[in-house]
């Protein structure tokens, strides 16, 4: 069994609900497409806002140059 990041009593489900998938799309800049190979959500700890923010963070991190400084990376999450 793969360890989970979820806290008790949350239950992790594999896949993505339509509600969360829509939030991921909202968090992406226009004219951008990402493919996700795996997805999971928690029954207690997940929310559309969390998935929207995470998708935005992912795009910003992927857009950083390879030599990005720690300061540039931290700025994305502030």
Secondary structure, DSSP 8 states (H G I E B T S, - for coil): -------TT--EEES--HHHHHHHHHTS-TT-----S--EEETTT--HHHHHHHHHHHHHHHHS-TT--HHHHHHHT-
